[in-house]
């Protein structure tokens, strides 16, 4: 049942992305001679960015779904690769701490993908909105749960924003619910933000099927 729901989500998401690109192309062809060169260039740039983003999402989805299971160690390496790409050419200090995680613990691909997307969203928020200089992703495995925590030293979020679905929080909460996980968001002005997702092993088995 969960895999069916995930596939539905997969097709809806990419269908929406493709629809957006087709609509933008149609609009561009219709308005090409009615807009300034700068406006057309901006639309083309946005379209290119969206296409590259969609391709990245598709590659990551195929990476996760193309395997029956993925280890925590593989997940950690995928996160490191993402952080290297995010921090390339910047002064940001990004790291993955998996010292408290058993690299041999196996996770179902859909579970990994939702956790990966949550980590991406949290890191991107810290980079784009929080002016963070240090961002860390911590992975932890216990006998009862798998936990992912993204921490930053940015400017933090106002309490009302952390509860109103801003900064992609609603999307993260939805993804956590999809895998039966709990998400905790702790943020203080000028002291940074911690986003923790805890996926209990007892429920994860049911959701992973």
C-alpha positions as CSV (number, residue, x, y, z in Angstrom):
1,X,0.0,0.0,0.0
2,X,2.8,2.4,0.9
3,X,4.6,1.8,-2.4
4,X,1.4,2.4,-4.3
5,X,0.9,5.7,-2.5
6,X,4.6,6.7,-3.1
7,X,4.3,5.9,-6.8
8,X,1.2,8.1,-7.0
9,X,3.1,10.9,-5.3
10,X,6.0,10.3,-7.7
11,X,3.8,10.7,-10.8
12,X,1.9,13.6,-9.5
13,X,5.0,15.5,-8.6
14,X,6.8,15.0,-11.9
15,X,3.6,15.4,-13.8
16,X,3.3,18.9,-12.2
17,X,6.9,19.8,-13.0
18,X,6.5,18.8,-16.7
19,X,3.2,20.6,-16.9
20,X,4.8,23.8,-15.6
21,X,7.6,23.5,-18.1
22,X,5.2,22.9,-21.0
23,X,3.0,25.8,-19.9
24,X,6.0,28.1,-19.6
25,X,7.2,27.2,-23.1
26,X,3.7,27.8,-24.5
27,X,3.6,31.2,-22.8
28,X,7.0,32.0,-24.1
29,X,6.2,31.2,-27.7
30,X,3.0,33.3,-27.5
31,X,4.7,36.3,-25.9
32,X,8.1,36.1,-27.5
33,X,7.7,39.1,-29.6
34,X,5.6,41.1,-27.1
35,X,8.1,41.1,-24.2
36,X,11.5,42.6,-23.7
37,X,14.7,40.6,-24.3
38,X,15.4,40.7,-20.6
39,X,11.9,39.3,-19.7
40,X,12.3,36.5,-22.2
41,X,15.8,35.7,-20.9
42,X,14.5,35.5,-17.3
43,X,11.8,33.1,-18.4
44,X,14.3,30.9,-20.2
45,X,16.6,31.0,-17.2
46,X,13.8,30.0,-14.9
47,X,12.8,27.2,-17.2
48,X,16.3,25.9,-17.4
49,X,16.7,26.0,-13.6
50,X,13.4,24.1,-13.2
51,X,14.4,21.5,-15.8
52,X,17.8,20.9,-14.1
53,X,16.0,20.7,-10.7
54,X,13.5,18.2,-12.0
55,X,16.3,16.0,-13.6
56,X,18.2,16.0,-10.3
57,X,15.1,14.9,-8.4
58,X,14.5,12.2,-11.0
59,X,18.0,10.9,-10.7
60,X,17.8,10.8,-6.9
61,X,14.4,9.0,-7.1
62,X,15.8,6.4,-9.5
63,X,18.8,6.0,-7.3
64,X,16.7,5.2,-4.3
65,X,13.9,3.2,-5.9
66,X,16.2,1.1,-8.1
67,X,17.4,-1.0,-5.1
68,X,15.5,-3.3,-2.8
69,X,17.2,-1.8,0.3
70,X,19.8,0.8,1.1
71,X,22.2,0.8,4.0
72,X,22.6,3.7,6.4
73,X,26.2,3.9,5.2
74,X,25.0,4.5,1.6
75,X,22.5,7.1,2.8
76,X,25.3,8.9,4.7
77,X,27.5,9.0,1.5
78,X,24.6,10.3,-0.6
79,X,24.1,13.1,2.0
80,X,27.8,13.9,1.9
81,X,27.7,14.2,-1.9
82,X,24.7,16.6,-1.6
83,X,26.5,18.7,1.0
84,X,29.6,18.9,-1.1
85,X,27.6,20.1,-4.1
86,X,25.7,22.6,-1.9
87,X,28.8,24.0,-0.4
88,X,30.9,24.1,-3.5
89,X,32.3,27.6,-4.2
90,X,31.1,29.0,-0.8
91,X,32.5,29.5,2.7
92,X,29.8,27.2,4.2
93,X,31.0,24.5,6.5
94,X,28.7,21.4,6.0
95,X,29.2,18.0,7.5
96,X,27.5,14.6,8.1
97,X,28.0,13.0,11.5
98,X,27.2,9.3,11.5
99,X,29.3,8.2,14.4
100,X,26.3,7.1,16.3
101,X,24.8,5.2,13.3
102,X,25.3,1.6,12.3
103,X,26.2,1.8,8.6
104,X,25.0,-1.8,8.0
105,X,21.4,-1.1,9.1
106,X,19.2,-1.5,6.0
107,X,16.4,0.9,5.0
108,X,13.7,0.6,2.4
109,X,14.2,2.9,-0.6
110,X,11.0,4.9,-0.1
111,X,11.9,5.6,3.5
112,X,15.4,6.8,2.4
113,X,14.0,9.0,-0.3
114,X,11.6,10.8,2.1
115,X,14.4,11.3,4.7
116,X,16.8,12.6,2.0
117,X,14.2,15.1,0.7
118,X,13.6,16.3,4.3
119,X,17.4,16.8,4.7
120,X,17.6,18.6,1.4
121,X,14.8,21.0,2.4
122,X,16.2,21.7,5.8
123,X,19.7,22.4,4.4
124,X,18.5,24.5,1.6
125,X,16.4,26.6,4.0
126,X,19.5,27.1,6.2
127,X,21.4,28.3,3.2
128,X,18.8,30.5,1.5
129,X,16.9,31.9,4.5
130,X,18.9,31.6,7.7
131,X,22.4,32.9,6.5
132,X,23.9,29.9,8.3
133,X,27.7,29.4,8.3
134,X,27.7,25.9,9.7
135,X,25.2,23.2,8.9
136,X,25.4,19.6,10.1
137,X,23.4,16.5,9.4
138,X,23.5,13.9,12.2
139,X,22.4,10.3,11.7
140,X,21.7,8.0,14.6
141,X,20.5,4.4,14.9
142,X,19.2,2.6,18.0
143,X,17.3,-0.6,18.7
144,X,14.0,1.4,18.4
145,X,14.5,4.2,15.8
146,X,16.4,5.8,13.1
147,X,17.0,9.5,13.6
148,X,18.1,12.3,11.3
149,X,18.9,15.8,12.6
150,X,19.8,18.9,10.6
151,X,21.3,21.7,12.7
152,X,22.4,25.2,11.6
153,X,23.8,28.3,13.3
154,X,21.7,30.7,11.3
155,X,19.4,33.5,12.4
156,X,16.5,31.2,13.3
157,X,12.8,31.3,12.5
158,X,10.1,33.4,14.2
159,X,7.7,31.0,16.1
160,X,4.8,31.8,13.9
161,X,6.7,30.9,10.7
162,X,7.9,27.5,12.2
163,X,4.2,26.6,12.7
164,X,2.6,28.1,9.5
165,X,4.1,25.9,6.8
166,X,6.7,28.4,5.8
167,X,10.2,27.4,4.7
168,X,8.9,24.1,3.2
169,X,8.0,22.9,6.8
170,X,4.6,21.7,5.7
171,X,6.2,19.6,3.0
172,X,8.7,18.2,5.5
173,X,5.9,17.3,7.9
174,X,4.0,15.6,5.2
175,X,7.0,13.5,4.2
176,X,7.6,12.5,7.8
177,X,4.0,11.4,8.1
178,X,4.3,9.3,5.0
179,X,6.9,7.1,6.7
180,X,5.3,7.1,10.2
181,X,8.0,9.4,11.6
182,X,7.8,12.3,14.0
183,X,9.4,15.6,13.2
184,X,10.5,18.2,15.7
185,X,11.4,21.8,14.9
186,X,13.3,23.9,17.4
187,X,14.4,27.3,16.5
188,X,15.6,30.5,18.3
189,X,16.2,33.9,16.9
190,X,20.0,34.4,16.3
191,X,20.7,30.9,17.7
192,X,19.9,28.7,14.7
193,X,17.5,25.8,14.0
194,X,17.4,22.1,14.7
195,X,15.1,19.8,12.7
196,X,14.9,16.2,13.9
197,X,13.1,13.4,12.3
198,X,12.7,10.2,14.3
199,X,11.4,7.1,12.5
200,X,10.5,4.3,14.9
201,X,11.6,0.9,13.7
202,X,8.4,-0.8,14.8
203,X,6.3,1.3,12.4
204,X,9.0,1.8,9.8
205,X,8.7,-1.9,8.8
206,X,5.0,-1.5,8.0
207,X,5.4,1.8,6.1
208,X,8.4,0.5,4.1
209,X,6.4,-2.3,2.5
